[in-house]
Every structure is written in C-alpha cells, then in structure tokens.
Amino acid sequence: MDSRRCKCQWCGMKIAAPIGAQTITCPRCQSVTQLQPARNNGFANFPTANNNMSPGFPAFPSRPGRMSPNANNFQPQQFNRPMSPQINNIRPPAVHGRKRAVLCGINYRGHPKSLKGSINDVLSMRYFLVEKLGFPNASVVVLTEDEKDPYKYPTKANIRSALRWLVQGCQPGDSLVFHYSGHGTRVRDHDGDEIDGHDESLCPVDFETEGRILDDEINNTIVRPLPRGATLHGIIDTCFSGTFLDLPFLCRINRAGYFMWEDHRIRSYKGTNGGIAISISACDDHQNSGDTTAFTGFPTGALTYSFIQTLEQETKLTYGRLLMSMQKKIHEAQKGLGLNGENETQEPQLSSSEQFDIHSKMVAI
C-alpha cells in the first residue's frame, strides 16, 4: 500500500500513513493526529505551530510568575513546540460519585514566559482532595501537559469538555471543585455585564491558535446549571482572577475581618439554578499573582499552597477565617521569603452566587 511520511503531533514520532488517510494513530503514544491533505490536491495545508507564527506579537510581560498582559488586544507569541492533537469528538469519562473535581494546571512549556508551579499545584490539589477530603480518585479529572491521555491535555476543547463533565448529572448533595493554575488575562467586555469593563479569561495551552475561555463561558457552563443542594468551589490560581467565575457577589474584607459584599450584577443573571457557587481566587481583577519557592523549596502557586495548608491545619474553618489565614501566609511570603511577582500585595478574593456571613458559614468541600 502506498504511504507517506508524517509526524505525530503529540510526541513527534515519524509515522508511515496510507495515502488518503485523514487520521493516524501513533504506535508510541496512542494519540490521534489529524493529517494534512496531500499537496497539490486543491486543498490548503492545515497550519502548524511552526508555519503560522505571526511576527510582531508581544509575549507575556517580561516579569516572572503568573504575569499576564493588560492590553485589551493582547496576542501572545506562538509556542515553539508541536501542537497538541486536534480532538474532534471529546469523550469525557463517566460521571462518578457525589464528589467530583476538574483540576487544570498549565506550565506552557517552550514558551518564553512559561510557568514552573502550575502542574505542582494540580498534583498537590489532587492529593489533598483524594487523601484528605475523600474524593474518589476516579472522580478527579486532571488536565496537564504531563498527561499521556490526549483527552487530558489542557487544550481549549479538552478543558471545555471537562467542565461540561463536571456538572453532568449534578444532583442535590453533590460537591464539585474546579481548580485552575496557569495564565489568565483580561479582555474588553463586549456585552456590558462587567462593572470594570473587562472580562477575565483562562489561557489553554493552545490559546494562540484556539483562543481563550472567557469568564462568561465558564459561568454558563459550570455555574448556571448548578441545582439546588449542590455546591461548586472554584480555586483559581491566576492573575486578574477576582471575578473569574463571573459570580454576582464579591466579598471585600480588611485585615481586621470586617467585610461587605459588592453586587456585580448589571444586566444579566450570573447565579445558579438554586445551588451555591463559591470562588476563592489568587488576587483581585487588577492584580497579578505569583509562584513561590518559599513554602516548600519547589515552585508552587501561593494561592494553591496557602489554601491547602490552611484547610489541613485548621478545623471547623469559616470562609472568613480561611480567607484571612491565606492572606497572612501570602503576605509573609511577600515580605522576603522569595515570592515572584509584583511588588504590590496579592490579595486572595472570595466571590459567591449568594451573600452570607463569612464568619459563621463553615467551609464544606
């Protein structure tokens, strides 16, 4: 049979593909590669990571940590790495148990502004949820660049699929967790539902070619369907993340513990279908967050580490106590223990689908 040489888009292995084949399965990593049409057949070649780079695109700002661009028209430079395989028919795992989690960590390997702690964050969170909080291992979906399953590589399509899986068949009593560690950006709001005029967004590993995932979409996918009696916690370790789940209420708390809720509803409903959604994020919408080696000696997100440590060290924890303890740990790191990032204080944020007394409501995940 006639064949032509091609390369696995996942691991780079050279493969002999039959003439006319549209896909090929790699014998080494078992991923599926979409093949380019043969030359001179009247069809244009699909772009690859090395032939569609656009000159002049600025990269992330030249500072360490989870630094993200402020420019509304930001277009980061192309990754100098093979693109992940194109997944057209996403088949998420079956829904398991009363506790489910999606954990997404992206280091952006090969990018000039790659991160070092995001995958560490996700591995730490998986251990914490499974070993300490009783989440079934099969009910925790992890998306990182280290995953061998092509459906768990953190592409835009795979992240979207995982978020749909998270709320699929959700029932009263269910506890859901979405943890994200990676780059985040701000973009101009075009539908008039943001007080500050900007949407927050998540950057998948293929965001140069496939685009970002806006907070509007995240809200529609995992917040709006949440039924009465179900709870969703978002733990968001990225820049500009104060309203990352686009929830209607944002809590403002000072170091003395006094708090008030800001109403972020303008023209659209951002709440749930009766359930409660709570987001604990790394910083305010105008702030940057950072990686640090101060806590463990290896890179980790300050938000992720302080969140896990607080829940492990303190029992009968209220949301107010959780937030204040996390702030204290991060402030201590910023005072000289090696936190990378901006000089301004990184302030963890709490937002919710409903208002409550943060000093009496207990954390329940």
Salt bridges, closest charged atoms under 4 A:
ASP121 OD2 - ARG66 NH2 2.79
ASP146 OD1 - ARG109 NH1 2.56
ASP174 OD1 - ARG98 NE 3.25
ASP174 OD2 - ARG100 NH1 3.66
ASP196 OD2 - ARG186 NH2 2.92
GLU217 OE2 - ARG160 NE 2.63
ASP246 OD1 - LYS270 NZ 3.22
GLU262 OE2 - ARG252 NE 3.04
GLU262 OE1 - HIS264 NE2 3.06
ASP263 OD2 - ARG265 NH2 2.57
ASP284 OD2 - ARG252 NH1 2.81
ASP284 OD2 - HIS286 ND1 3.67
ASP291 OD1 - ARG66 NH1 2.36
GLU314 OE1 - ARG321 NE 2.90
GLU342 OE2 - ARG63 NH1 3.20
GLU347 OE2 - ARG255 NH2 3.83
GLU347 OE2 - HIS331 NE2 3.34
